[in-house]
Amino acid sequence: MGNYHQQPKKQLSTKAGSNPSHNVRASISKEVTTSSNPQTVQPRQTSKKFDNCVTKFAFATKTGYSPKNPNKVNQDSFLVLPHLGEYRRTHFFAVADGHGVNGKPVSEYVKTVLAKEVEHSIKYTFDQAKINQRVVDSTEVKEQLEKSFGRVTEGLISQSGINLRFSGSTCVSVLIVGNKVFCANVGDSRATLARRKEFAGPNGVTQYKIIGIPLNRDHKADEPDEQARILQNGGRVAAYRDMQGNPLGPARVWHLNEDIPGLAMSRSFGDQAASEVGVNSNPEITEMNLVEADKFLILASDGVWEFISNDQAVNIVMPHYQ
């Protein structure tokens, strides 16, 4: 019942321009600052240092290869919302990876409703800050992202009409506000940042390489804290077994006395059978500042990350960066 991906599938890449460590977003006519510590907003003059971090984005999707299922449906969905809420330095991107019989409608629902919820909540927060001439606290942004994910879950259960017993979707998302990045994730899709790193080469000559920095962790069932939650809720975590009893593939979530649902992740939208034993859709949210060495972001489903490392992915994209 878990998700099976046997070829790289989904990728969404955004290109970041060089920006200083100041956290700035703006509407067409007025700049507003975000900060980890609330303070009075000071008037700012327009400057090149407040250039938009995101200069372009692209996306691609491909059905995973499955020899036993040539008619396999591509259950991925992607979301691109540049200039969120008409704030031209604020952008939202997401990848949702469906699984199960109804994985596609679930990922489509997550995409559609999350777009509306995030745009509404973030725009309202920023509008109110602009009216009151105050700084937007990073905690506020995280709270709004968490609430938006929660409303997606509520609607999926009560309004979507989708049979969610053994179907669900992951979702990894990034909200870019000036040069600050918030990553909200549910499941085992991933956002990876490409950063240019210098190192000493032969004869002390400075050289450079591109490295991939994950912005979120994959919610796998055998992560210690994730597994503990599942066990506390009456579930068990184990991989499939071959005829000799050897483990096959990733750790999966099961009911204690039934071989269901066999979900290969510890957080997901939908998946009601798995939610009975501790699987949830609570997003894990991280934040960081972009620096001049940061070049672009990749958002992709586990169909990419099962086969390609963070460093490999960013180096595949790098020749197309310019």
C-alpha positions in Angstrom: 0.0 0.0 0.0 3.0 2.3 0.2 4.3 4.5 -2.5 6.4 2.9 -5.2 8.7 5.1 -7.4 11.3 3.4 -9.6 12.4 6.3 -11.9 13.0 9.9 -11.2 9.8 11.8 -11.6 9.2 15.3 -10.3 11.4 18.3 -10.1 10.7 22.0 -9.7 13.7 24.4 -9.7 13.9 28.1 -8.8 16.9 30.3 -9.5 18.0 32.7 -6.7 19.8 35.9 -7.4 22.5 37.2 -5.1 21.2 39.1 -2.1 22.6 40.3 1.3 21.5 38.8 4.6 18.7 41.4 5.0 15.1 39.9 5.0 13.0 42.1 2.8 9.7 41.7 0.9 7.8 44.4 -0.8 4.6 45.3 -2.6 4.8 47.3 -5.8 4.9 50.6 -4.0 6.2 49.9 -0.5 8.8 47.8 1.2 8.2 45.9 4.4 10.8 44.0 6.4 10.5 40.5 8.0 12.6 39.8 11.1 13.0 37.1 13.7 12.6 39.9 16.3 9.6 42.3 16.0 10.7 46.0 15.8 9.5 49.3 14.3 9.8 49.4 10.5 12.2 52.1 9.3 11.6 53.8 5.9 13.9 52.5 3.2 15.2 53.9 0.0 14.9 51.7 -3.1 18.2 50.0 -3.6 19.7 47.2 -5.8 20.4 45.2 -2.6 16.7 44.6 -2.3 16.5 42.9 -5.7 14.2 40.0 -6.1 15.8 36.7 -5.0 13.8 34.6 -7.5 14.6 35.5 -11.1 13.1 32.4 -12.8 11.6 29.0 -12.2 10.9 25.8 -14.2 9.2 22.5 -13.7 9.2 19.0 -15.1 7.2 15.8 -14.3 7.4 12.3 -15.5 5.6 9.1 -14.5 7.8 6.7 -12.6 8.8 3.6 -14.5 7.2 0.4 -13.3 7.6 -2.7 -15.5 4.7 -4.5 -13.9 2.4 -1.5 -14.3 2.9 0.1 -17.8 -0.3 2.2 -17.3 0.9 3.7 -14.1 -0.6 7.2 -13.5 1.5 10.2 -12.7 0.2 11.2 -9.3 2.4 14.2 -8.7 1.2 17.8 -8.6 3.2 21.0 -8.5 2.3 24.5 -7.4 3.9 27.8 -8.5 2.8 31.1 -7.0 5.2 33.9 -7.9 4.6 37.3 -6.4 2.3 35.8 -3.7 -0.6 38.1 -2.9 0.9 40.8 -5.2 4.0 41.1 -3.1 6.7 40.9 -5.8 9.4 39.6 -3.5 7.3 36.9 -2.0 6.9 33.5 -3.8 5.5 30.1 -2.9 6.4 26.8 -4.6 5.4 23.2 -3.7 5.5 19.6 -4.9 2.8 17.1 -3.8 3.4 13.4 -4.4 0.3 11.3 -4.3 0.1 7.5 -3.6 -2.5 4.9 -3.4 -5.5 4.3 -5.6 -6.7 7.9 -5.2 -3.2 9.5 -5.0 -3.8 11.8 -7.9 -7.0 13.5 -6.7 -5.4 13.8 -3.2 -2.3 15.6 -4.5 -4.5 17.8 -6.8 -6.6 18.7 -3.8 -3.6 19.5 -1.7 -2.2 21.7 -4.5 -5.4 23.6 -5.1 -6.4 24.2 -1.5 -2.9 24.9 -0.2 -2.5 27.6 -2.8 -5.6 29.4 -1.7 -4.9 29.0 2.0 -1.3 30.1 1.9 -2.0 33.1 -0.4 -4.9 34.3 1.8 -3.2 33.9 5.1 0.2 35.3 4.1 -1.3 38.2 2.2 -3.5 39.1 5.2 -0.5 38.9 7.6 1.6 41.1 5.3 -1.2 43.6 4.6 -1.9 44.1 8.3 1.8 44.6 9.0 2.0 47.2 6.2 -1.1 49.0 7.5 0.3 49.1 11.1 3.8 49.9 10.0 5.4 47.0 11.8 7.8 44.2 11.2 6.5 40.7 10.4 7.9 38.2 12.9 9.1 34.9 11.4 7.0 33.1 14.0 3.9 34.7 12.4 4.8 33.3 9.0 5.4 29.8 10.4 2.1 29.9 12.3 0.3 30.9 9.1 1.9 28.1 7.1 1.0 25.6 9.8 -2.6 26.8 9.9 -2.8 26.6 6.1 -1.6 23.0 6.1 -4.1 22.2 8.9 -7.0 23.6 6.8 -5.9 21.5 3.9 -6.2 18.4 6.1 -9.6 19.5 7.5 -11.0 20.1 4.0 -9.6 16.9 2.6 -11.3 14.8 5.3 -14.7 16.7 5.4 -15.2 18.2 2.0 -13.1 16.5 -0.7 -15.3 13.4 -1.0 -12.1 11.3 -1.8 -11.8 7.8 -0.3 -8.7 8.4 1.9 -8.5 5.0 3.6 -5.4 3.9 1.7 -4.6 7.0 -0.4 -2.7 10.2 0.4 0.0 12.7 -0.6 3.2 14.2 0.6 3.9 17.9 0.2 7.1 19.9 0.3 6.9 23.6 0.0 9.0 26.8 0.2 7.9 30.3 0.9 10.5 32.8 -0.2 10.2 36.2 1.5 12.9 38.5 0.2 16.0 36.4 0.9 14.5 34.4 3.7 13.3 30.9 2.9 10.7 29.0 4.9 10.4 25.3 4.1 7.2 23.5 5.2 7.2 19.7 4.7 4.9 16.7 5.1 6.3 13.4 4.0 9.4 12.3 2.1 9.6 14.8 -0.7 12.5 17.3 -0.4 13.7 20.8 -1.1 17.4 21.2 -1.7 19.5 24.4 -2.0 22.4 24.7 -4.4 25.3 26.6 -2.7 28.6 27.5 -4.2 31.4 26.5 -1.8 35.0 27.4 -2.1 37.9 25.2 -1.1 41.7 25.1 -1.3 42.9 23.3 -4.4 46.3 22.2 -5.5 49.1 24.8 -4.6 46.6 26.7 -2.5 44.6 27.8 -5.4 41.0 28.6 -4.5 38.5 26.4 -6.3 34.7 26.1 -6.2 32.1 23.4 -6.2 28.3 23.3 -6.0 26.9 21.4 -3.0 23.3 20.4 -2.2 21.9 21.4 1.2 18.5 19.8 2.2 16.1 22.3 3.7 14.0 19.5 5.3 14.3 16.0 6.5 12.5 13.1 4.9 9.7 11.8 7.2 10.7 8.2 7.1 9.0 5.7 9.4 12.3 4.6 11.1 13.3 8.2 12.1 13.6 7.7 15.9 11.1 10.4 16.9 8.7 9.4 14.1 8.9 5.8 15.0 8.3 6.5 18.7 5.1 8.4 17.9 3.8 5.5 15.7 4.6 3.0 18.4 2.9 5.2 21.1 -0.2 5.2 18.9 -0.4 1.4 18.7 1.4 0.9 15.4 4.5 -0.9 14.3 7.4 -0.1 12.0 8.9 -2.8 9.8 10.1 -3.4 6.2 8.7 -6.0 3.9 10.3 -9.4 4.3 11.4 -11.9 1.7 10.9 -15.7 2.0 14.0 -16.0 4.2 12.8 -13.2 6.5 15.3 -10.6 5.3 14.1 -7.0 5.1 13.2 -5.6 1.7 13.0 -1.9 1.0 12.2 0.9 3.4 10.7 0.8 6.8 6.9 1.0 6.7 4.0 1.8 9.0 1.6 -1.0 9.9 -1.2 -1.6 12.3 -0.1 -3.7 15.3 -2.1 -6.8 14.4 -2.8 -6.3 10.7 -0.6 -6.0 7.7 -2.1 -2.6 6.7 -1.4 0.0 5.4 2.3 -0.5 4.7 3.0 3.2 4.3 6.6 4.1 3.5 6.5 7.5 5.3 5.5 8.8 8.8 3.7 11.9 7.7 1.2 12.4 4.9 -2.1 14.1 3.9 -5.0 11.6 3.9 -4.0 7.9 4.6 -6.7 7.4 7.2 -5.6 3.9 8.0 -2.1 5.1 8.8 -3.4 8.1 10.7 -5.1 5.6 13.2 -1.6 4.6 14.3 0.2 8.0 14.5 0.8 9.1 10.9 -0.1 12.8 10.7 0.0 15.8 8.3 1.7 18.3 10.7 4.2 20.2 8.7 7.8 20.5 9.9 8.9 24.1 9.2 12.4 25.4 8.9 13.8 28.8 8.0 17.1 30.1 6.7 18.6 33.2 5.0 19.8 33.0 1.5 23.4 34.3 0.9 25.3 35.3 -2.2 26.7 31.8 -2.6 23.2 30.3 -3.0 22.2 29.8 -6.6 18.9 27.8 -6.9 16.5 25.5 -5.2 15.2 22.1 -6.3 11.9 20.7 -5.0 11.3 17.1 -5.9 9.4 13.9 -4.9 11.2 10.9 -3.5 11.1 9.4 -7.0 14.1 11.7 -7.6 15.8 11.4 -4.2 15.6 7.6 -4.2 18.1 7.6 -7.0 20.0 10.9 -6.9 21.8 12.5 -4.0 21.5 16.2 -3.1 24.9 16.9 -4.6 24.2 15.0 -7.8 20.9 16.8 -8.3 22.3 20.3 -8.0 25.2 19.5 -10.3 22.8 18.1 -12.9 20.8 21.4 -12.8 23.9 23.7 -12.6 24.8 23.7 -16.3 21.3 25.1 -17.0 21.5 27.7 -14.3 23.0 30.5 -16.4 
